[in-house]
Structures are given as C-alpha cells and as structure tokens.
Amino acid sequence: MKRPVAYLAGTGRGIPTKVMTNHDFAAIGIETDHDWIVERTGIVQRHIGRDDETTTSMAATAARAAMQRAGVTAGEIDAIVLSTATPDRLLPATAVDLQAELGATRAAAFDISAACTGWIYGMTVAEGLMASGVIETALVVSAEKMSAIVDWKDRSTCVLFGDGAGATVLKRAKKERDTHGILSAYMRSDGTLAELLWRPSGGAKVPYSQAVLDDRSTYVKMAGREVFKHAVRSMAEACDRALDAARLTGSDIDILIPHQANVRIIEATAKHANISMDKVYVNVDRYGNTSSASIPIALDEAIERGRVREGTTALFVAFGAGFTWGSMVARF
Ligand code: UT7
C-alpha cells in the first residue's frame, strides 16, 4: 500500500469539568500522598466524570469539536471507529450511540477494544478502510470513563486513571499534498500476558473462575511493576518499527506524543527513540491515564498550543492491557 492514504483533518476533546487532585484522595479514605504519586507517575490531578457525563457524551463533545475543525458535517462521515475500555453498555457498541447522537446517518459504527492502544488501532483500521476504497471520511474517537471501572479502594490503581475523550477526523489524502498524512503504522499484541492488567469479570464467561471472583472482580486489576517493564520495552520497540517503516529516525521527529500513563515510561521511551524531552508532549500531570483517549487529547492540546502545525512530523506510541502496543508516524 502506498502511503499516505489518509490525513488527520481535525481533532477535538471532551473533558469532564470536575477535577480531582492528589490531595482529594484523603477525603475518600485512600492512604496516599501527593509526593508519592508525583514521584512515581508525574500525575498531579485527573478529571472525573459526573453520572451524566458518559463515555458517549464525552465522545460526542470531542467528535463535534473535531468535525468543526475539519469542516466535516455528520452526514459526510462514512465510519465511526470508537475505542473504549468503558462502553456505556456491553451491547450494542458505544459507537452506534455516538452515531445516533451526532446524526451521522450514513456512517458504519463499531467499537474497538484494544485498551490504551485503542486510538492507534482505530486510526490504523480506519486508514485500512480508506485504502480498500470502502470509505472516504472517518471519525476515530477514543472515549474512556475509567472512574467507573477502577477500584476506589485500591490505592495502587485508583490514583492513576482519569476520564476523557479525544477525536480525530481522517480524510482521504490529497494527491497534491502527498507527503502529508499517516506515513506508517505498527500494531502488536500478546494475550499470554492478559492477566497482568485486566477486569476479571463482567463478560459472558460466567462464572469466570471462582479463584478471581470476589466482590470487586469487575474492577481493574494491575500488576504495576510488571506492566511498567513491558510498557517500556514495547513502546521502545514500537517507536523503532514506525520510524523504520516511515524511513525516518528520531531526529526527523518534531514531536513525540506518547500514551500518557506514567512520566517515567514516557522519559524512557523518548530516550530510546533519541528524542529530547522538549520535543515530547506530556500532560499526564493534568489528566492522569485516560487509556486510549490520552493520545488524541494530547494531540488536540498540542495543535491548540501551536506545537503541531502544518509540516510537523509526529510520532505516536502506546501500550496497554492485552497486552497491546503500537505506533504511528504522521505528517500534518
Ligand atoms: O496504561 C497502560 C499501562 N499502565 C501503566 O503503564 C502503569 C505501569 N506501572 C506503573 O506506572 C507503576 O508500576 C506504578 C505507578 C503503578 C507503581 O509504581 P512502582 O514504583 O512500581 O510502585 P510499586 O507498585 O512497586 O509500590 C511501591 C510501594 C509499595 O509499598 P511497599 O510494599 O514498598 O511498602 C506500595 O504499597 O508503594 C506503595 N504504594 C503507594 N503508596 C502511596 C502503592 N500505591 C501507592 C499510593 N500511595 N497510591
């Protein structure tokens, strides 16, 4: 396939207004401290959705902003690809709720379940649909209400996550701008490690296993240290693969926008890719880990702040439950 097939025409984000700082955990009985969280993760605060701020409503806010930036109406969207680990309900997909909400009457709509790597997976799938001639315009949305699935009694996980959504409009690349758009993409997974970061119950396999079914088995469980090691290794590998496929090196990259889980993982990834930290977009301090929404939220902010503009070459990289990991190089 000759790239670019697709370019990023617009971005948007949908963020709940309520902010929870590291100091607010004491009020809900969590024994932690601000310094520990900042030192281990870089997180200072996160946004938490109210009951009426759902995965669909955050997705819709992000989608409308992205469509406006791209100058695309709901009727022009051929496909809605929505990544989430927190669908509003298990059947049907959250993407069809978003399709109805937007009035995108011509759009095919489906969810992608690839945890924190969901935006990379979703963008790559949408690009593939464009390459095969099935669609011209796609809305790729990543929306996560992590506060609904974290265990608010487990300090090792509840301090890490936040809620939010990010959206990207993808359009068919223009012949006259044939160096702009997605230049490479890379996706991998390793299901043998699934139980290092997972929700034991909640699916159709009931009873899952008596050993794991306790009263909090619907919440996220994570072996943090193990996940950390795999994240560093896999994100480094993913950077290499996307750069190689685009025939670029770290020095050609204007901005690295990584999944925002932990500032230490981000620093290790940047170091491996030979990209200095002043070229890395970091907002984990303000949002925490918003799973697959973290990259499109960061991209939208980076565009708003002028750090991504016409001609910018960006490297995106993510890692998450599954395990899944992946990367993408795009020129704006
Ligand atoms: O989004 C995709 C994937 N997710 C990630 O990439 C997350 C990857 N993992 C991490 O970021 C880190 O492993 C964490 C931030 C989750 C944890 O950092 P760590 O340096 O690996 O700490 P740890 O889990 O080994 O815990 C160290 C200590 C423990 O105490 P002891 O046993 O040494 O006495 C924990 O009980 O820190 C304690 N601890 C806390 N202390 C204060 C754990 N959570 C907290 C907390 N506040 N919230």
Residues whose N, C-alpha, C, O or C-beta is under 5 A from the ligand:
A	BS01	UT7	E31 T32 D33 W36 R40 T41 C116 R155 S156 V159 G224 R225 V227 F228 A231 A261 N262 N289 F319 G320
